[in-house]
Amino acid sequence: MALSLTINGEIRAFDAPLTVAGLIQALGLDSRKVAVERNLEIVPRSAYPATEVTDGDRFEIVRFIGGG
């Protein structure tokens, strides 16, 4: 079964089942360096592995970039 997700305004398809942690991994991101908003609510980093992703979810994912 495929999930249709909107990530930062772009519709993308992923295989189900999927958690927020799995989504971050599938996107090739480091979970320590991102903030995730799912359906207008911030997902705590500690909840990434337990938060199930469902078809139609909308995500905003912000990457932290260091610099000076």
N, C-alpha and C positions, 0 to 999 in steps of 0.2 A: 504494500500500500504506500502511496506517495503522499507527502504533505506539501501543500502549497503555502509558503510563508512569504511575508513581505519583510525584507531586511533592508533598513535604511532607504525605504521607498522603492526597492526593486523586488519584484516577485520572483521567487526561486523555488525549486522543487527539491525535496530531500526524501530519503527512505524513512519510513516509520518502522518501529517506534524510535523516538528521539527525545533526549533530555536537553536542557540548556547546555550542560557540559558537553554533550555529544555534538550539539550544533556549533559551539565554539571550536571544538576540535575539527569538525568537518570544514569549517571556514579557514582553518590553519592559523587560528589566533591563540595567543597565550592568555589563559583565563586570569592570570595575575595582573594583566595589563589592559583589561577592558571593563567597561560598565555596561550592563545590559538592562534595557527597559523592554518589558513584554506587555503588550496591550495597555500601555500608558502607566505601568507600575514597575518600579525598580525591583529587580530580582537580586536579593542578597547573594553575594559570592558563595556563602556557605550552603545555599539552597540550589546551586547549579546542578549538582548530580541528581537531586530528587525532583526537580521541576520538569514535569512532562510537557512536551511541546505538542500542540494540537493543530489540526488543519485550520488554516485561516489566521493563525496568530500573526501579530504585527510586532516586529522587533526594531529597536533602535540600538545599535551597538557602537559605543564610542571607544576608540583606542587611545590610551595614554602614551604620549611621546615625550621623552625626556629631552632636556636641552637647557641652554643657559642664555 
